[in-house]
Amino acid sequence: MSDDRAIALLEALAETPEVLLTGPASPDGDSVGACLALARVLRARGVSVTVAGVPGWRYRWLPDAKTMVPKPEGDFGAVVILDGDRHRLSPSADAAFKRAPLRGIIDHHASTLPQEYDLAWVEPHATSTCEMVYHGLVTWGAALDLDTATLLHVGSLFDTGCFRYDNTTPSTLAMAADLIGRGVDHAQLATKILFAKRWRGLKLAALVTSQAERRLDGRLILGHVPLAVMRELDAVKDDLEGLVESLADVVGAEVGGIFVEQADGSLKVSLRSRGSVDVCAVAQRVEPSGGGHRKAAGVRTERPLAQIQAEVEQAVAEALS
Ligand SMILES: [Mn+2]
């Protein structure tokens, strides 16, 4: 771990009067957990911390999630992005970031460019941002109370798919052992963060999987999520959790992808790889703004569905040949 970078960033934040922590717009479990955990520790040291973001129903019950602010206002001495990069911020977080005298990042995405920040703590090989924050806080000598431990465990669970993916390391499991030893309710968290679904989510998954397409002799499985279906079921992003994974889990599949129509007419593409295909590279071939990890990546595009599906198919075919 980059101890020096971690400590430099934590020390700088501890001396900043007003700190804003934010994930990307529509933050996932790793981002929400990392932001709220770091906020707890900094607040305990007397720092005034705002956490920006709108947690979905999956995360709203977590410790301190109700303190998250949808649109941060005013000026901050430092703005730090956790688990994402500056190109994926909400408009209000982006405005605060651009005005801040100190701009930092704590992230493990390979697509994140450290040179775009004043203080960058980026570890592309880290399993999750929560794992980075955990090691950073332990090295810093911070006390981790049960709520902080719970929040850190959330990101670890989320980014490993409950310790299922090949980014699960001995270090990941040692951290989990430590956090569970501090009283974290692993079974409840794993169920609520990764597997819980609303009735409408079950119906949505059934509709999407019933229309899913097999391409490249079943090595690529594509699912389309029409906006009309989302609206009819009154479903939101959190109701899609696990759907792209279930496509990638089909026997013989190398890559699964879902194409989710957005209210603004754009398309949000999520890709998962179960083999050698680098889906981050696939996402970046669709649009340069695509990003993520080798085995889990995404991209947003304005271009038509059929064209994007053909491009993904072409890129996956080339990667497999
Ligand atoms: Mn992450």
Residues whose N, C-alpha, C, O or C-beta is under 5 A from the ligand:
A	BS01	MN	D30 D83 S128 T129 D159
